[in-house]
Amino acid sequence: MDRHDQEDGGDGDDRDDRLVDALGELAFRTMGTLTEIAADEGVSLTQLRVLAILRDRRVRIGDLAQYLGLERSTMTGLVARASAKGLLARQPNADDARAVDVVLTEPGRRVARRLETAMRIALDPMTGTLDPARRQELRVLIEAMLH
């Protein structure tokens, strides 16, 4: 019997290995799906992430770079490319005249809404197999892992 055929009879390391394997597979499938969705919309995966972050907030370029784990110079270039496409704009920060916020433009909002809809549809085959209570439980567990 291989380690994946064991239910809960294996040692703790086996269960941890299975969890890591499952999380890895989920991440790879999700990233593949998101990469395809982004490409269909003509944006990069990182630009998709930026659009998702900015759906409901204004963020300074430095904070956005930190959140995404990118260098500020990389983020500045990414924002410049997305701005050239008409998806993002830079606006003065209301609290600090020296700072600049990144915001979605109206075309950026439309793209973000299309991306969100496409993500829901594309990820539904995985989550749709769970009943509502288990989906809720999964959401709570994922949020606990992320925070």
N, C-alpha and C positions, 0 to 999 in steps of 0.2 A: 504494500500500500504506500503510495507516495505521500509526501507531506501535505499536499493539497486535498487529498481524499479524507484526511482526518477531520472530524468535526471539532469537538472540544477536548479530545483525548490527548492531544499533543501537549508538549511543554509550552511555557509562556513565549519562548523564542519563536516557536513555530507559528503561534497565533500572531505575533508581531510581524513575522515575515509575510504572512498572508495578508495582513492589513497593509503593509508597505506595498506589496504586489498589487493589491486592489486599488490603493490610492494612486499608484503609478499608472496603472492602466486607465483609470478614470481621468487622470490629468492628461495623458496622451490622447485619448479619444476626444476630450473636451477641447484641448488646444488645436487638434486637427480640425475639428468642426469650426472653431472660431476663426482659424486661419483661412479656411474656405469661405466663410461668410464675409470676412473682411475683404478678401480678394474679389469676391463678387461685387462688392460695393466700391472697389477701387481704392481701398485704404490698406495700410499695413496692420498687423496685429497690434502693434504698439499704438497706432492711431486709433484703433477700435477701443483700446483700453482708455485712452485719453478722452474720447467722446463719451464713453460710459461714465467716467469720473465726473465730467463737466455737465452732465445732464441736469443736475440740480444744484450746482454751486459754481462760484468763482474761485479760482485758485491762483496763487502766485507761481510763476514759472519754477522758482527754486523749490517750493513745496511740492509741486507736481513731479519734478525730477526726483526728489527724495522718495515720494510715495511709490514711484515706478522703479526705483533703484537705478536711475540713470544719472550720468554727469549732467550738470547744468548746461554745459555747452551742447551736449547731445540733445537735451530737451529743447534748447533754443532753436536748433536746426529743425527739429521735428515740428515745433510750433510754426516756424517760418514756412515749412512745406505745406502744412495743413492750412495756414492762413492764405497761402497762394492759391489753394484749391477753394477758398471761400468758406471753409468749415469752422475756423477759429478766428478770433480777433483778440487784440491786446487792448486793455483799457486801464486807465489809471486806477490804482487802489484807493478806495474812499477814505481809508484810515491813515495811509502813508503816501504822501505825494511822490516819494522816491520810488515806490514799488509799482509794479505792473501786474495786473491780473490777466489770466487767460480765460476767455469765455467762448461759449458756442455762439455762432451766428445763426440766423434762421435756417439757412441751408444745412448748417451743421446739426441743428436740432432735428431736421427732417431725416438726415442720414442716421443720426443716433436712434431715432424711433424705428427706422427700418431695420437697423442692426439688432435692436432689442427684440423686435418681432421675429426676425429670422433666427435669433438665438433661442427664443422660446420654442419655436417650431422644431428646430434642429435637435434640441436637447430633450424634447418631450418623449421620444422613444425610450430614453433611459429612465426618466422620472415618472412617466405615464404608466409604467408597470406597477408602481406602488399605489396603494390606496391612500386617500387623503391624510389619514392619521400617520402613516409611515413617512409620507413626504414631509409633513410637519416635523416629525421626529428627526428626519435626516437634516432638514434646514437648521434645526436647533443644534444638532451635533456639529454641523459644519461651522456654524457661527461661533460655537464654543471653541472649536479648533483654531479658528482664525483670530480670535480675540484672546 
